[in-house]
Amino acid sequence: MDLKKFEFWFVTGSQHLYGEEVLAQVAEHSKIMTDWMDQQTALPGRLVNKGVVATPDQITEVMTAVRIKIALA
């Protein structure tokens, strides 16, 4: 199986109680880490940053997107 055709989602969890400024910084760090890791040749596929989730609704949105992507594959 060729894993290079797959993408792996990087989702960063946090708490909305930290406020928008902190969450923006967390999102920036998450993107930096994801970009760096995606450049590494040891990864079997593409790493995609899916942002920061900080509320139950945001988590549900990401999980729903995963189910839809799998269903359409």
C-alpha positions as CSV (number, residue, x, y, z in Angstrom):
1,M,0.0,0.0,0.0
2,D,1.4,3.4,-1.0
3,L,0.8,5.7,2.0
4,K,2.2,8.7,0.1
5,K,-1.3,9.2,-1.4
6,F,-2.8,9.6,2.0
7,E,-3.0,12.7,4.1
8,F,-2.7,12.7,7.9
9,W,-4.5,15.5,9.8
10,F,-2.7,17.4,12.6
11,V,-5.3,18.8,14.9
12,T,-4.2,20.9,17.9
13,G,-6.4,20.9,21.0
14,S,-6.6,23.8,23.4
15,Q,-9.2,25.5,25.6
16,H,-11.2,28.5,24.6
17,L,-10.8,30.0,28.1
18,Y,-7.2,31.1,27.2
19,G,-8.6,33.8,24.9
20,E,-8.2,34.7,21.3
21,E,-4.6,36.0,21.6
22,V,-3.3,32.8,23.1
23,L,-5.2,30.7,20.6
24,A,-3.8,32.6,17.7
25,Q,-0.3,32.0,19.1
26,V,-1.1,28.3,19.5
27,A,-2.4,28.1,15.9
28,E,0.8,29.8,14.6
29,H,3.0,27.3,16.5
30,S,0.9,24.4,15.3
31,K,1.3,25.6,11.7
32,I,5.1,25.9,12.1
33,M,5.3,22.4,13.5
34,T,3.1,20.9,10.9
35,D,5.0,22.6,8.0
36,W,8.3,21.4,9.4
37,M,7.1,17.8,9.9
38,D,5.5,17.7,6.5
39,Q,8.9,18.5,5.0
40,Q,10.5,15.4,6.6
41,T,11.0,12.6,4.2
42,A,10.4,10.0,6.9
43,L,6.7,10.6,7.0
44,P,4.6,8.1,5.0
45,G,2.2,10.7,3.6
46,R,1.2,14.3,3.6
47,L,0.7,16.1,6.9
48,V,-2.1,18.7,6.9
49,N,-2.7,21.2,9.6
50,K,-6.4,21.4,10.5
51,G,-6.0,24.2,13.0
52,V,-6.9,24.5,16.7
53,V,-10.0,23.1,18.2
54,A,-11.0,24.6,21.5
55,T,-14.7,23.8,21.9
56,P,-16.9,20.7,21.6
57,D,-18.5,22.1,18.5
58,Q,-15.1,22.6,16.8
59,I,-14.1,19.1,17.7
60,T,-17.3,17.8,16.2
61,E,-16.7,19.8,13.0
62,V,-13.3,18.2,12.5
63,M,-14.6,14.7,13.2
64,T,-17.5,15.2,10.8
65,A,-15.1,16.4,8.1
66,V,-13.0,13.2,8.6
67,R,-16.1,11.0,8.2
68,I,-17.1,12.9,5.1
69,K,-13.6,12.6,3.6
70,I,-13.5,8.9,4.3
71,A,-17.0,8.4,2.8
72,L,-16.0,10.2,-0.4
73,A,-12.7,8.3,-0.8
